[in-house]
Amino acid sequence: MTSTSNDTAPDRDVLVDAAEVFQLLSTPGRLHLLWLLSDEELDVTTLVRAVGGTKAGISQHLAKLRLAGWIDRRRDGRRVLYKVVDPHIVTLVHQGVEHILDQRPRTGSGPNTVTLVR
């Protein structure tokens, strides 16, 4: 992993690109897809059942994730299987979820509320 010294902030273009990463991660549906695809290859029908929504909606999310280079697909007979190919994204998703789970017992937050502890 590349580290950045506390004395030197990343260039603005790097921060803009990082913000785009977080923007792509900002929908619960995409986070759910990435979580599921981080462990195994799954097809669209399975993902629709697991995440909810429509086949078209899930396919749009998958297309955006593929365009970002985070997931890949392969054909297996008539099915197309998807999987995460960027380990950094797996780390971000898992750490984000773990952070929320760690915060909940201390804050007493409800399922849709996040309270930041300072």
N, C-alpha and C positions, 0 to 999 in steps of 0.2 A: 504494500500500500504506500502511496506517495503521501508524505506529510508536508504541511505548510507550517513554517515557523510562526509563532505568535506575533513576531515583529513585522512580518511581511504579509499583507493581505493579498489574496489572489487578484489577478487582473479582473477588471469589470466584465470582460467577455466571458471569463470563466464563471463568474457569479451569475451572469445572465443565463448561461447554459445550465448551471445548477438549479436555478429557479424553474427552468423548463422541465427539468426532471421532476421536481416536486409538484409542478402543475399537472404533469401526466399521472402522478400518483395520487392526485387530489380527489378521485372519485372512489367511493367504497366498492363499487362493482369491479373496477380495475384492480384494486388492492386484493379483492377476493380471488379474482382470476390469477393474479401473480402468485398469491399464496398457494393456491391449488396446483398451479403448474410448476411450482418450485420443487415439488416432490415427485411428480410423475407426468407422463404424457397423457393428455386427455383430448377427446374430440369435442366438437361444438355441442352435440346433443347432451353429453355428460355435463359439460360446463353450464348449459342452460338449466338443467335440473338442479345442479348444486348452487348456482348463484341466483337463479331466478331471472326474470326478464324474457325477452324474445330472442329467437335465433338471430334475427337481424341486428338487434342491439349488441348481443355478445360478439357477433362477427365484426361489428364496427370497432368495439373495444380491442379485439384481437388484431385488427388491421392497424390501429394506431400503435399498439405495442410492437408489432412486427416492423413498422416503419421506423420506430425508434431503435430497432436492433436488439430489443430485450427478449423477444421470443422468436422461435423458429417453428416451422411446421414440416411434416413429412407425410407422405401418402402411405397408407397401409390398406391395400385393397381399395374399397370404396370410401373408407374413412380418411380424414385428415387429422393427424394428431399434432398437438401443440405442446411446447415445453419452453421453460425459461432457459436462456443461454447466457445471460449476463449475471455472474455471481454477485456483483455489486448491488444489483437490484434486489436479489434475494435477501441480502444482508439488510438493505434499507427497509424492506417490507417487514421482515421478521423483527428487526430492532424497533421499528415504529409500533408494531402491535405489542411487543413485549413491554415497551415503555408505557403504553396505555394500561396494560394489565397490571404493571407494577404500581402505577399511580392510583388506580381505583380503590384499593383497600385503605390507603392513607387519606384519600380525599373524601371518600364516601359518595363519589359521583354516581349518577345514574347512568344507564346504558348509552345515552346520547349526549352526555355532558362531560367535558374535559375541564378540569380545574388545574391550572398551573400552580405549582408549589414553588415559591421563591425562597 
